[in-house]
Amino acid sequence: MSGTTDKVKGAVKQGVGKATGDKKLEREGRFDKTKGHAKDIAHNVRKGAEEVFENAADSASEAADEVDGHD
């Protein structure tokens, strides 16, 4: 399940829990929202790491070309 889906599901649970006085459902909603935020953060970190890796590989390739005398 995506981070956005968890956040929406959590918001609904939390709202229904508040409206009905169901503290357990309200807590579950807060948990689901937090889980959604964590998934979004993990996705962003993964994407950032991929970019760093790609940039490092490009830089290494360019440096190797310069050492070999290829431009």
Residue pairs with C-beta under 8 A, 6 or more apart in sequence:
1 9
1 39
2 36
2 39
3 35
3 36
3 37
3 38
3 39
3 40
3 43
4 36
4 40
5 36
6 32
6 33
6 35
6 36
6 39
7 32
7 33
7 36
7 37
7 40
8 36
9 29
9 32
9 36
10 28
10 29
10 30
10 31
10 32
10 33
10 34
10 35
10 36
11 29
11 33
12 29
13 25
13 26
13 28
13 29
13 32
14 25
14 26
14 28
14 29
14 30
14 33
15 29
16 22
16 25
16 29
17 23
17 24
17 25
17 26
17 27
17 28
17 29
18 26
65 71
